[in-house]
C-alpha cells in the first residue's frame, strides 16, 4: 500500500484506479488457469498488487467524482464495501463448490464489468 500511494501521487488517481482494475482482471484470470502452486502464488501476488492500487485510490477518486459531496461519496463507498465483504465469501464458496478455479474467473469477470464504467469517457466526473 505504501508503494501504491507513491504511484498514485505520481500518475494520479484516475490513472491508478483503472490500472489496478486491469491488473486484478489479468492476474485473477491467470490464477484460474494456473497449473501449479508456484504459478498460483505468483498470480495471486499480481492480483494483490492490483487490489492495492485499486483500494488505495478508490475512495479518493469517488470523493473527487461525486456530485453530492464527500459525505455521500463515503457513504456509497462504505455501502459498496460492506456489500462486497458480506456477499463475496458466499459467492466465492458457491463458485468454489463447482471448481477451485471458478472463484478466480468470477473475480476476473466481476472486476472486468466494473472496469467498463470506471474507464468510459461518460464516467461521472471524468475530465
N, C-alpha and C positions, 0 to 999 in steps of 0.2 A: 504494500500500500504506500510505503514511503516513495518508492520509485515511481509509482503511477501518479502521485501528486506532482512530482517534478515534471513528468511527461506532460501532464495536463496543463501545467503552468507555462510550458514552452510552446505547445501546439494548440492549446485552447480546449475547453470542454466540449465544444461542438464537433471537434475532430476526434477527440479521445473516446467519446461515447460510441460512435459507430465503429471505431477501430476495436474497441473492447467487444462489442457485439459480434463483429466479424470473426475475431479470434475464438470466441465461445462457440459459434456455429461450426467453424472449421475443425477445431480440436475435439468438440463433442462428437461430431460425425466420424472423425478419425478414430476416436476411442471406441466407437461402436464397431469399427472394422478391425480392431487390433487382434493380433493372433498370439500374443504373449504378454506376460506380466510386465516386462520391461517397457514394451510399447505402450501398454495401458497407463503405466505410471508417467511416462513422458507426455502422452497426450493429455492426461489429467493435469499435469503441470502447465501445459499451454492453455488449457481451459481455465485454470486458476488465474493465470496472468490476464486473460480476457475478462474474467469476473472482476478482478481487482480494478482494471481500467474502467469497466462499466460502473461498478458500485461507487468508486471514488468520485466519479463525476456526475452521476445520475441526478442526485439531489440539486447540485448547483445548476445544472442545465435546466431542470424542471422549474426551479425557482425563477431563473432568468427568463424562461419562455412563458411562464404563467401570467395570464392577464389579471387574475384575481388577487395577486399579491403573494407574499411569501407564506403567510399563514395557510391559505387554501392549498398552495402547492405542497407544503409539508404534510398537510392532512391527506392529500391524494397519494403522495409518496408512501406515507406510513400505511395507508389502507391497502395499497397495492403490495407492499412488502408483507403485511400481515396475511393477505390472501395467498400470496405465494408461499409463505412459510407454513401455512396451515394446509394447503391443498397439495403442495409439491411432493411431500413424502408419500401421501396417499396415491397420487398418480404414479409416482416412481415405483411404488410397491406393486401396483396393478400391472404396470409395464414389465416390471422385473419378474412377475409370475409367468409372463409369456416367454421372455428371453432375457438373459443378463445384458444383452446388447441394446434392448429396446429403450431403457431409460436414457441412454446416450443419444439415440436417434430422436427420442421425444424432446430432449433438451435442444438439440440442433434445430428441430422443426419449430418449436415454440419461439426460440430466440430469432430464427430467420423471419418468422411472422412479425416479431417486434422490430426487426431491422428495417422493414419497408416503411412504416410510418415515421420512424426515427430519422431516416435519411432522405425522405422525399422532399422535393422543393416546396411542397404545400404544408410542411410540418409547421405547427404553431410557433411563432417567434423566430422562424428561420430568417436569417439575414443574408 
